[in-house]
Amino acid sequence: MRRLLPLVLLFPVLSLQAQTGQSAGDNLIQYVRPIIGTQRMGHVYPGATVPFGAVQLSPDTDTIPYEMNGKYNPDVYKYCAGYQYDDKTIVGFSHTHFSGTGHSDLGDFLIMPTTGDLKLNPGTANQPHSGFRSAFSHATETAEADYYKVKLDDYNILAELTTTTRVGFHQYTFPATDKAHIILDLMHGIYNYEDKNVWTYVRVVNDTLVTGYRETNGWARTRTVYFAMTFSKPFYQYGARKYDRRQVYRGFWGHFDQNHNFPEQAGRQIRMYFDFKTQEGEKVKVKFALSPVSSEGALLNLRTETPGWDFEAVKRQGQEAWNKELGKVVIDAGQEEKENFYTSMYHAFINPTVYMDVDGRYRGLDQQDHKADGFVNYTTFSLWDTHRALHPLFNILQPTRNADMIRSMLAHYSQSAEHMLPIWSHYANENWCMSGYHSVSVIADAIVKGNAPFDANQALDACIATSTRRSFEGIGAYMDRGYIPSEQDGVSVSSTLEYAYDDWCIAQAAKKLGRMDVYETYIKRSGNYKNVWDPGIGYMRPRLSDGSFRKDFDVLSTNGQGFIEGNAWNYSLYVPHDPAALVALYGGNKRFVQHLDSLFTMNLPDKFFAETEDITRDGIIGNYVHGNEPSHHVAYLYNWTDQPWKTQERVRMILKKQYKPAPDGLGGNDDCGQMSAWYIFTALGFYPVAPGSVDYSLGSPAINKAVIRLENGKTFTIEADNQSDKNVYVKKVTLNGQPLTGHILTHQQIMNGGKLIFYMSGKH
């Protein structure tokens, strides 16, 4: 499998080393493998992007529709990131992609270079020559940080991609031909369906500049993206074809031939083409800028970020940006561990994404234009996933960015018609996906850890307003009864558990800010998890309005049992804010340990998760589901028992089983960096079991040494003495030469700088 990860990665890295003057140990992009997770369940893309970039320029390998014959098409799930490693053809290169999600949108503005007779249909995988798609081989494919290259075999075209924050930069090396085409497919999209495009407008300004926009109705209900596209070489002719299903009113545009060399197009389904004559080996370059505000904004972004045509300079700039971000943690470890670690760092620093023009303007939830004043505005908040470890990681490695992300959430709140913080938001839209109100976890975590250079009391007020929005997913019943009745909500148990944790977060923020009345209210609400605990069976269980527990219940099934993307076995362990009380619910230490042990060792037959597409065999160990997020804290719960060595044993086992440097190297959706953040924390030897607390739970580091370079100028060094695949048990831990008692490391201890040493052994 290693042969499939291109060795050509080393060459630009050596060039980068020479240009930056960095030591070999700091040339970290050589360990990034964007191809990891592109096969099966990872749902990441291999293309080019810069850290937190607004453009994600990547190949799409098929055009699977969201629906067929009026029903959901389950095959579309594989294409959440547009690319599947096993596919044999590439349809083109689009400019927006999610990284690792289990639902999708985007895939805006697909570009495809071709030669020969013009084809404006993408064709199908089983009949590729019926359209403009091309065969490709992994042997001629290279994926690096902010650089992607592939040979389009059917056209003998070498495609290369790189980006800036807001601009996608294409470089296509053509053969000699009088029939060179660059297709702009404005119909293409991820999770596409026939009526997803609400409207599209294109204007050909001159023979090198094209502008326009597209509005779509998908996961984001009202999303408009503007563009400016410029060519390095004038096209000698161009044209368009509309595929609108019906148009009752056409006006009087029939006076023109709109298909050939006509300077503007408007409709729902449009493909454009631009024709060139090329010499052998001639490079035709395309710069494609995006804006959330206007074509004028896109053009400003293009001229500001990419004023010239030096592809290599833009690529170098992007890779230097990645090297700077990856250099926040420098590790000493084996080759495989470095590839896993720095690819995890790469995936963790893709999202959230910048959402504003270079002048700070962006389109808000109120569909009005706003300007970010004194902060960078972000979008792509997959908070059900990322509140667990990604945002806590940012409080250590990216505190300034994390504070701006919270400012972005507060801007979202101020523009929200529902007066709520984000649940799952992207591109000026709340899509309401998943459950809980986990923005409050991100905000509370920043407040209690002292990373709150914003109006913390205003943020707490927003948390309170969100958590008391009675009409949202059972909150009213939850407030009245202390749980959500099963008759009212299909995920009543998991929502009750998540609300209880979120309420604890609000309580912690209130306590930090001295608002004890709020603290008392929410610390009481945080105990509501007990209201769905059935002591008769020892599991969390759906409860009816009359107070009784639902009789028809299966603790192993992930379908229809009151839990979102999980079963009672896993979710019954979801009390991250009070593990000691959870141990007591199970009857004490001995019974709790036995229960945890069985979770990792039992067998969960496929039938129990067959109807839950986000859970597959790839991400399961026993009945422990690492491929989905609700269990990510579970292996650390042994630290609240008399057998903490089992945390050390389990986390090292999970690292080996769920992560590997191969295309199928992720056991589940990376979910905007959450799976990767779990890896980073766990490899370093600690994990935030309950974000909203200043404490991290200790595990077993999988590196020999790590130096964390903090934004405050200090360094925090972690050493694992005698660490190996066999020596996974921790004999003792010292911090700055003094014994560290218990199994807790605090945030302030990290931010103060210093040295943490784990003394490892092969025996527990």
C-alpha positions in Angstrom: 0.0 0.0 0.0 2.9 2.3 0.7 3.8 2.3 -3.0 0.5 4.1 -3.7 1.5 7.1 -1.6 3.7 9.1 -4.0 7.4 9.5 -3.3 7.5 12.6 -5.4 6.3 14.4 -2.3 9.9 14.7 -1.2 11.0 16.9 -4.0 9.0 20.1 -3.3 9.7 19.5 0.4 13.5 19.7 -0.2 12.9 22.9 -2.2 10.8 24.3 0.7 13.5 23.4 3.2 16.1 25.4 1.2 13.8 28.4 0.9 12.8 28.6 4.6 16.1 27.6 6.1 14.4 25.3 8.5 16.0 22.3 9.9 15.2 18.9 8.5 13.2 18.1 11.7 10.8 21.0 10.9 10.1 20.0 7.3 6.8 18.5 8.4 4.8 18.5 5.2 6.8 15.5 4.0 4.7 13.5 6.5 1.3 14.8 5.3 -0.6 12.2 3.2 -3.9 13.8 2.1 -4.7 10.5 0.4 -5.2 8.9 3.9 -9.0 8.5 4.5 -10.0 8.9 0.8 -11.0 5.2 0.6 -14.2 3.9 2.3 -15.4 5.8 5.4 -12.9 8.6 5.9 -14.8 11.0 3.5 -11.8 13.4 3.1 -10.6 14.9 -0.1 -7.1 14.7 -1.6 -7.0 18.1 -3.3 -5.4 21.4 -2.4 -6.3 23.8 0.4 -4.4 26.1 2.8 -5.0 26.1 6.5 -8.6 27.0 7.2 -8.9 28.0 3.6 -12.2 29.1 1.9 -11.3 27.2 -1.2 -10.9 23.4 -1.3 -9.9 22.6 -4.8 -10.1 18.9 -5.4 -11.0 16.2 -7.9 -14.5 14.7 -8.0 -14.7 11.1 -9.2 -18.4 10.7 -9.9 -21.8 12.5 -10.2 -23.9 10.3 -8.0 -27.3 12.0 -7.4 -28.8 12.5 -3.9 -32.1 11.0 -5.0 -33.3 8.4 -7.5 -36.9 7.8 -8.4 -38.0 10.2 -5.6 -36.1 8.4 -2.9 -32.8 8.9 -1.1 -29.9 7.2 -3.0 -27.6 5.6 -0.4 -24.7 5.4 -2.9 -24.3 9.2 -2.6 -23.0 8.8 0.9 -19.6 7.6 -0.4 -19.2 10.9 -2.1 -19.5 13.4 0.7 -16.1 14.7 -0.2 -16.6 14.2 -4.0 -13.7 11.6 -4.3 -13.5 7.9 -3.7 -10.1 6.2 -4.0 -11.5 3.1 -5.7 -13.0 5.0 -8.7 -11.3 4.9 -12.1 -12.3 8.2 -13.5 -12.2 11.9 -12.7 -15.2 14.2 -13.6 -13.3 17.4 -12.9 -12.1 19.7 -10.2 -14.5 21.7 -8.1 -13.7 24.4 -5.6 -15.6 23.7 -2.4 -15.6 20.5 -0.3 -16.3 19.3 3.2 -13.6 17.3 4.9 -14.8 14.0 6.5 -18.5 14.7 6.9 -21.4 12.2 6.9 -23.7 14.4 4.9 -22.8 16.9 2.3 -23.3 19.9 0.0 -20.9 22.1 -2.1 -18.9 20.9 -5.1 -19.2 24.3 -6.6 -17.9 25.4 -10.1 -16.3 22.2 -11.5 -13.6 22.7 -14.1 -12.5 20.0 -16.6 -9.9 20.4 -19.3 -10.4 18.2 -22.4 -9.2 17.8 -26.0 -10.8 16.5 -29.2 -14.5 16.7 -30.0 -16.4 18.8 -27.4 -18.5 16.9 -24.9 -20.6 18.7 -22.4 -22.0 15.7 -20.5 -19.9 14.2 -17.8 -20.8 10.6 -18.8 -21.1 7.7 -16.3 -18.6 5.5 -14.5 -19.7 2.4 -16.5 -19.7 4.4 -19.8 -16.9 7.0 -19.3 -16.4 7.8 -22.9 -20.0 9.0 -23.2 -18.9 12.2 -21.5 -16.0 14.5 -20.6 -14.7 12.6 -17.6 -11.3 11.0 -17.9 -9.6 7.8 -16.7 -6.7 8.3 -14.3 -4.3 6.2 -12.3 -2.9 6.5 -8.8 0.5 5.8 -10.3 0.4 9.3 -11.8 -1.4 11.0 -8.9 0.3 13.1 -6.3 -1.4 14.5 -3.2 0.5 16.9 -0.9 -0.4 19.7 1.4 -1.8 22.4 -0.9 -0.8 20.6 -4.1 -2.5 18.0 -6.2 -1.4 16.5 -9.5 -2.8 13.9 -11.8 -2.6 12.8 -15.4 -5.9 12.8 -17.3 -5.2 9.7 -19.4 -8.0 10.2 -21.9 -6.7 13.6 -22.9 -3.0 13.4 -22.2 -3.3 16.4 -20.0 -1.4 16.9 -16.8 -3.5 18.7 -14.2 -2.0 20.5 -11.2 -3.8 22.4 -8.4 -2.9 24.7 -5.6 -4.7 27.4 -3.6 -4.6 30.5 -1.6 -7.2 31.2 1.1 -9.8 32.4 -1.5 -8.4 31.4 -4.9 -8.0 28.1 -6.6 -5.1 28.0 -9.0 -5.2 25.4 -11.9 -2.3 24.6 -14.2 -3.1 22.3 -17.2 -0.3 21.1 -19.5 -1.9 20.3 -22.9 -0.7 18.3 -25.9 -0.5 20.0 -29.3 -4.1 20.4 -30.5 -6.5 22.9 -32.2 -9.3 21.4 -30.0 -8.4 22.2 -26.4 -11.3 23.0 -24.2 -11.8 24.1 -20.6 -15.3 23.2 -19.4 -17.0 25.1 -16.6 -19.8 23.0 -15.2 -22.2 25.1 -13.2 -24.6 22.2 -12.8 -22.2 20.0 -10.9 -22.6 19.6 -7.1 -22.1 17.2 -4.2 -25.4 15.7 -2.9 -26.8 17.0 -6.1 -30.4 16.7 -7.3 -32.2 18.2 -10.3 -33.7 21.2 -8.6 -30.7 22.0 -6.3 -29.6 24.9 -8.5 -32.0 27.8 -7.8 -30.2 30.2 -10.2 -26.9 30.7 -12.0 -25.6 33.8 -13.7 -22.4 34.0 -15.8 -20.9 37.1 -17.5 -18.0 36.8 -20.0 -16.2 40.2 -19.4 -13.5 39.7 -22.0 -11.4 36.9 -23.5 -9.7 36.1 -20.3 -12.2 37.1 -17.5 -15.5 35.5 -16.5 -17.6 36.3 -13.5 -20.9 35.1 -12.0 -22.6 33.4 -9.1 -24.7 30.3 -8.2 -27.5 30.0 -5.7 -28.3 26.5 -4.4 -30.9 24.9 -2.2 -29.3 22.0 -0.4 -28.0 21.2 3.1 -27.6 25.0 3.2 -31.1 26.1 2.2 -30.2 29.5 0.8 -26.5 29.6 -0.3 -25.0 32.0 -2.9 -21.4 31.8 -4.0 -19.9 34.3 -6.4 -16.8 33.8 -8.5 -14.2 35.5 -10.7 -12.4 33.3 -13.2 -9.4 34.4 -15.3 -7.2 32.5 -17.9 -3.5 33.0 -18.5 -4.2 32.8 -22.3 -7.2 34.3 -24.2 -9.7 31.8 -25.5 -10.6 32.2 -29.1 -14.2 31.1 -28.8 -16.6 30.0 -26.1 -20.2 28.8 -25.7 -22.8 27.5 -23.3 -25.5 25.0 -23.1 -28.6 25.1 -20.9 -30.2 22.0 -19.5 -33.1 23.6 -17.7 -35.9 21.1 -17.4 -38.6 23.7 -18.0 -38.9 27.4 -18.2 -42.4 28.8 -18.5 -41.3 32.4 -19.2 -38.4 33.0 -21.6 -38.8 36.7 -22.3 -37.4 37.9 -25.6 -33.9 36.5 -25.4 -34.5 34.5 -28.5 -33.4 37.4 -30.5 -29.8 36.1 -29.9 -27.9 33.0 -30.5 -27.1 32.4 -26.8 -25.1 29.2 -27.3 -22.1 30.6 -29.1 -19.9 33.6 -28.0 -22.8 35.2 -26.1 -21.5 37.3 -23.2 -24.0 36.4 -20.5 -26.0 33.4 -19.4 -28.7 33.0 -16.8 -30.6 29.9 -15.8 -30.7 26.9 -13.5 -28.6 24.3 -15.3 -25.7 25.7 -17.4 -22.4 24.4 -18.7 -19.8 26.7 -20.4 -16.8 25.9 -22.5 -13.8 27.9 -23.5 -11.7 26.9 -26.5 -7.9 27.2 -27.1 -5.3 26.1 -29.6 -2.2 24.7 -27.8 1.3 23.7 -28.5 2.9 20.5 -27.1 3.6 21.0 -23.4 1.8 24.4 -23.3 0.5 25.3 -19.9 -2.9 27.0 -19.7 -3.5 28.4 -16.2 -6.8 29.3 -14.5 -7.3 31.3 -11.4 -10.7 30.9 -9.8 -11.6 33.1 -6.8 -14.7 32.8 -4.6 -16.7 35.3 -2.6 -19.7 35.1 -0.3 -20.7 38.7 -1.2 -20.3 39.6 -4.9 -18.4 39.0 -8.1 -16.6 42.3 -7.4 -15.5 40.8 -4.0 -14.3 37.6 -5.8 -12.3 39.8 -8.2 -10.7 41.7 -5.3 -9.8 38.4 -3.7 -8.2 37.2 -6.9 -6.2 40.3 -7.5 -5.1 40.6 -3.9 -4.1 37.0 -3.3 -2.8 35.9 -6.7 -1.7 39.0 -8.6 0.6 37.0 -10.9 0.8 33.8 -12.8 3.6 32.0 -10.9 2.0 28.7 -10.0 5.1 27.4 -8.2 5.3 30.5 -6.1 1.6 30.1 -5.0 2.2 26.5 -4.2 5.3 27.3 -2.2 3.5 30.0 -0.3 0.7 27.5 0.6 3.1 24.8 1.6 5.1 27.2 3.8 1.8 28.1 5.5 1.2 24.5 6.2 4.7 23.9 7.5 4.2 26.8 9.9 1.0 25.4 11.3 2.3 21.8 11.5 5.4 23.2 13.3 3.2 24.0 16.3 4.0 20.5 17.4 7.3 18.8 16.6 7.4 15.1 17.5 10.1 12.4 17.6 8.5 9.2 16.5 8.7 6.4 13.9 7.9 7.1 10.2 4.3 5.6 10.4 3.5 7.6 13.6 4.8 10.8 12.0 2.6 10.2 8.9 -0.4 9.5 11.1 0.3 12.4 13.4 1.0 15.1 10.8 -1.8 14.0 8.5 -4.1 14.3 11.5 -2.7 17.8 12.2 -3.4 18.6 8.5 -7.0 17.4 8.7 -7.5 19.2 12.0 -6.4 22.5 10.5 -8.8 22.4 7.5 -12.0 23.4 9.3 -13.7 25.7 10.2 -13.1 27.7 7.1 -12.6 31.4 6.5 -15.8 33.0 5.4 -15.2 36.6 4.3 -13.5 38.5 1.5 -10.1 40.1 1.9 -11.8 43.3 3.0 -13.7 41.5 5.8 -17.2 41.4 4.1 -19.4 38.4 4.2 -23.0 37.4 3.8 -24.8 36.7 7.1 -27.6 34.5 8.2 -30.0 37.4 7.7 -29.0 37.3 4.0 -27.5 40.8 4.5 -23.9 41.8 3.9 -21.7 42.4 7.0 -18.2 43.2 7.8 -16.1 41.4 10.3 -14.7 44.1 12.6 -11.5 43.0 14.3 -11.8 39.3 13.8 -11.6 36.7 11.0 -15.1 35.3 10.3 -15.4 31.5 10.0 -18.0 29.0 8.9 -18.3 25.2 8.7 -19.2 24.4 12.3 -19.7 20.7 12.7 -20.2 21.2 16.4 -21.7 17.8 17.3 -18.4 16.4 16.3 -15.8 19.1 16.9 -16.7 20.3 20.4 -15.3 17.1 21.8 -11.6 17.5 20.9 -11.0 19.8 17.9 -11.9 23.0 19.6 -10.2 22.0 22.9 -7.1 21.3 20.7 -7.4 24.8 19.2 -7.4 26.3 22.7 -3.9 25.0 23.0 -2.6 25.2 19.5 -4.8 27.9 17.8 -6.1 30.1 20.6 -6.4 33.2 18.5 -8.3 31.4 15.8 -10.5 29.6 18.3 -11.5 33.0 19.8 -12.3 34.3 16.3 -14.4 31.2 15.7 -16.4 32.0 18.8 -16.8 35.6 17.6 -18.1 34.1 14.4 -20.6 32.0 16.4 -21.7 35.1 18.2 -22.2 36.9 14.9 -24.3 34.0 13.8 -26.3 34.3 16.9 -26.9 38.0 16.4 -28.1 37.4 12.8 -30.2 34.3 13.6 -34.0 34.7 13.2 -34.3 31.9 15.9 -31.8 33.7 18.2 -29.7 30.6 18.6 -26.0 29.8 18.4 -24.9 27.5 15.6 -25.9 23.8 15.7 -24.3 22.9 12.4 -23.8 25.8 10.1 -22.1 26.6 6.9 -22.1 29.4 4.3 -24.5 31.8 6.1 -27.0 29.0 6.7 -28.0 26.9 9.8 -28.7 23.4 8.6 -29.8 22.1 12.0 -28.0 18.8 11.6 -27.4 16.5 14.6 -28.4 17.2 18.2 -27.4 19.1 21.3 -26.5 22.8 21.5 -22.7 22.2 21.5 -21.7 25.8 20.7 -22.0 26.3 24.4 -19.3 23.6 25.0 -16.9 25.5 22.7 -17.7 28.8 24.3 -17.5 27.5 27.9 -14.2 25.7 27.2 -12.7 28.9 26.0 -14.0 30.9 29.0 -12.9 28.5 31.7 -9.5 28.2 30.1 -8.9 31.9 29.9 -9.1 32.2 26.1 -12.0 34.6 25.9 -10.9 38.0 24.4 -14.6 38.6 23.6 -17.6 39.7 25.7 -17.8 36.6 27.8 -21.0 37.7 29.5 -22.7 38.4 26.2 -21.5 34.9 25.1 -23.0 33.4 28.2 -26.3 35.2 27.5 -26.3 33.6 24.0 -25.7 30.2 25.6 -28.7 30.7 27.9 -31.0 31.9 25.1 -30.0 28.9 22.9 -30.6 26.4 25.8 -34.0 27.8 26.5 -35.4 27.9 23.0 -38.4 25.7 23.9 -39.4 24.9 20.3 -36.1 23.3 19.3 -35.9 19.5 19.5 -37.6 18.9 22.8 -36.0 21.6 24.9 -39.4 22.7 26.3 -40.2 19.2 27.5 -36.6 18.8 28.8 -37.0 22.0 30.8 -40.3 21.0 32.2 -39.7 17.3 32.9 -35.9 16.9 33.1 -36.0 14.6 30.0 -37.4 14.4 26.6 -40.3 11.9 26.3 -39.8 9.2 23.7 -43.1 10.0 22.0 -41.9 13.5 21.1 -38.4 12.9 19.7 -36.9 9.9 18.0 -33.5 10.6 19.6 -34.9 11.6 23.0 -32.3 9.8 25.1 -29.2 11.0 23.4 -30.6 14.6 23.2 -31.3 14.5 27.0 -27.8 13.3 27.6 -26.2 15.9 25.4 -28.3 18.7 26.8 -27.3 17.7 30.3 -23.6 17.9 29.4 -24.1 21.2 27.6 -25.9 22.6 30.6 -22.9 21.6 32.8 -20.8 23.6 30.4 -23.0 26.7 30.8 -22.7 26.2 34.6 -18.9 26.2 34.4 -18.8 29.3 32.3 -21.3 31.1 34.7 -19.2 30.1 37.7 -16.1 31.4 36.1 -17.9 34.7 35.4 -19.3 34.9 38.9 -23.0 34.5 37.9 -23.9 32.1 40.5 -27.7 32.2 39.9 -27.1 30.9 36.4 -24.6 28.4 37.8 -27.2 27.0 40.2 -29.9 26.7 37.5 -27.6 24.9 35.1 -25.7 22.6 37.5 -29.1 21.3 38.5 -30.1 20.8 34.8 -26.8 19.0 34.2 -28.0 16.1 36.4 -30.9 15.3 34.0 -29.0 12.4 32.6 -30.2 10.5 35.7 -33.8 10.8 34.4 -33.2 8.5 31.5 -31.1 5.9 33.5 -33.1 2.7 34.0 -31.5 1.0 37.1 -33.5 -2.1 36.4 -31.4 -2.9 33.3 -28.4 -0.7 33.8 -28.7 1.4 30.7 -30.0 4.8 29.5 -33.4 4.1 28.1 -36.3 6.0 26.3 -38.8 7.3 28.8 -42.5 8.0 28.1 -44.5 11.1 29.0 -46.1 9.2 31.9 -42.7 8.5 33.4 -42.4 4.9 32.5 -39.6 3.4 30.5 -40.4 2.3 26.9 -40.9 -1.5 26.9 -39.9 -2.2 23.3 -36.1 -1.6 23.6 -32.9 -3.1 22.3 -29.6 -2.0 23.9 -27.5 -3.1 20.9 -29.5 -1.6 18.0 -28.6 1.8 16.6 -31.9 2.2 14.9 -35.1 3.6 16.5 -34.0 3.2 20.1 -33.8 6.8 21.1 -30.2 7.5 20.2 -28.6 9.4 17.3 -26.0 7.4 15.5 -25.4 5.0 18.4 -26.8 2.4 20.7 -27.6 2.3 24.4 -24.4 0.4 25.2 -22.2 3.3 24.0 -24.5 6.2 24.9 -25.0 5.0 28.5 -21.4 6.0 29.0 -22.1 9.5 27.9 -21.8 11.5 31.1 -18.5 13.1 30.4 -19.0 15.8 33.0 -19.4 13.4 35.9 -17.6 10.1 35.4 -17.5 9.4 39.2 -21.3 9.6 39.4 -21.6 7.4 36.3 -19.4 4.7 38.0 -21.8 4.9 40.9 -24.8 4.4 38.7 -23.3 1.2 37.5 -23.0 -0.1 41.0 -19.4 0.9 41.7 -15.9 0.3 40.5 -15.9 -3.5 40.0 -19.1 -3.6 37.9 -18.2 -0.5 35.9 -14.8 -2.0 34.9 -16.5 -5.2 33.9 -19.0 -3.3 31.7 -16.2 -1.3 30.1 -14.2 -4.4 29.5 -17.1 -6.1 27.8 -17.7 -3.1 25.5 -14.2 -3.6 24.0 -14.3 -7.4 23.8 -17.8 -8.4 22.9 -19.0 -8.9 19.3 -21.6 -6.6 17.8 -23.2 -8.3 14.8 -23.7 -6.3 11.7 -27.5 -6.4 11.9 -27.5 -4.0 14.9 -26.0 -1.1 12.8 -27.1 -2.1 9.3 -29.5 0.9 9.0 -27.1 3.5 10.4 -24.8 4.6 7.5 -22.4 6.5 9.7 -21.5 3.3 11.6 -19.7 0.5 9.7 -17.5 -2.4 10.7 -14.4 -0.3 9.8 -14.8 1.8 13.0 -15.9 -0.8 15.5 -13.8 -2.6 18.1 -16.0 -5.1 19.9 -19.0 -2.9 20.5 -16.9 0.2 21.0 -17.7 2.5 18.0 -14.6 4.7 17.4 -15.7 5.5 13.9 -18.4 7.8 15.3 -18.0 10.4 18.0 -20.2 9.7 21.1 -17.7 7.2 22.4 -14.5 9.1 21.9 -14.1 9.7 25.7 -14.9 6.2 26.8 -11.5 4.6 26.8 -10.4 7.3 29.3 -13.1 6.4 31.8 -10.9 3.7 33.4 -9.1 6.6 35.0 -12.1 7.0 37.3 -11.6 3.3 38.5 -8.9 1.3 40.2 -7.6 0.1 36.8 -6.3 3.2 35.0 -3.8 1.0 33.2 -6.6 -0.1 31.0 -7.0 3.4 29.7 -3.4 3.2 28.7 -3.8 -0.2 27.1 -7.1 0.7 25.3 -6.0 4.0 23.8 -2.8 2.5 22.3 -4.8 -0.3 20.8 -7.3 2.1 19.3 -4.5 4.2 17.8 -3.2 1.1 16.0 -6.5 -0.3 14.9 -8.3 2.9 13.7 -5.5 4.9 12.1 -2.9 3.9 9.5 -1.0 5.7 6.7 -3.1 4.2 3.8 -6.0 5.3 1.7 -8.4 3.4 4.0 -6.5 4.6 7.0 -9.5 6.2 8.9 -12.1 3.9 10.5 -14.8 6.5 10.2 -15.7 9.9 8.9 -13.1 12.4 10.0 -15.9 14.8 10.7 -14.2 18.1 10.1 -11.1 17.1 12.1 -12.6 15.4 15.2 -11.2 11.9 14.5 -7.9 13.5 13.8 -8.0 15.7 16.9 -8.6 12.5 19.0 -5.5 11.0 17.4 -3.4 14.1 18.2 -4.4 14.3 21.8 -4.1 10.6 22.4 -0.7 10.3 20.7 0.5 13.1 23.0 -0.8 11.3 26.1 -3.8 13.3 27.3 -7.4 14.0 26.3 -10.3 16.4 27.1 -12.9 14.1 28.5 -15.2 17.0 29.4 -14.6 20.2 27.4 -15.7 23.0 29.7 -13.3 21.7 32.3 -9.6 22.8 32.7 -8.6 19.2 33.2 -7.2 16.7 30.7 -7.2 13.0 31.4 -3.9 11.2 31.1 -3.4 8.2 28.8 -0.3 6.6 27.1 1.8 8.7 24.7 2.6 7.1 21.4 5.5 9.4 20.6 9.0 9.5 22.1 9.0 13.3 22.4 6.9 16.2 21.4 7.5 19.9 21.7 4.4 22.1 21.6 5.2 25.6 20.6 2.5 27.8 22.3 1.3 31.1 20.9 2.4 32.8 24.2 6.0 32.1 23.2 6.5 29.2 25.7 7.1 25.6 24.9 5.6 22.5 26.5 7.6 19.4 26.1 6.3 15.8 26.5 8.7 12.9 26.8 7.8 9.2 26.9 10.8 7.4 28.5 11.1 3.8 27.2 8.0 4.1 25.1 7.3 1.4 22.5 4.5 -0.7 21.1 4.9 -3.1 24.0 5.7 -0.5 26.7 2.3 1.2 26.8 1.9 1.3 30.6 2.7 4.4 32.6 4.8 3.8 35.8 4.9 7.4 36.8 4.6 10.9 35.5 6.5 14.0 36.4 5.9 17.7 35.6 8.9 19.9 35.7 10.7 17.2 37.8 7.9 16.9 40.4 5.6 13.8 40.6 2.2 14.4 39.0 -0.4 12.7 41.2 -3.7 11.4 39.9 -4.4 11.1 36.2 -5.1 14.8 35.5 -3.1 17.5 33.6 -4.5 21.0 33.7 -4.7 23.5 30.9 -2.8 26.1 32.8 0.0 23.6 33.4 0.4 23.2 29.7 0.1 27.0 28.9 2.8 27.8 31.6 5.3 25.7 29.6 7.5 23.1 31.0 8.3 19.4 30.7 6.0 16.4 31.2 7.7 13.0 31.4 5.9 9.7 31.2 8.0 6.7 32.4 6.8 3.8 30.4 6.8 0.0 31.1 5.7 -3.2 29.5 3.9 -4.2 32.8 0.9 -2.5 34.4 
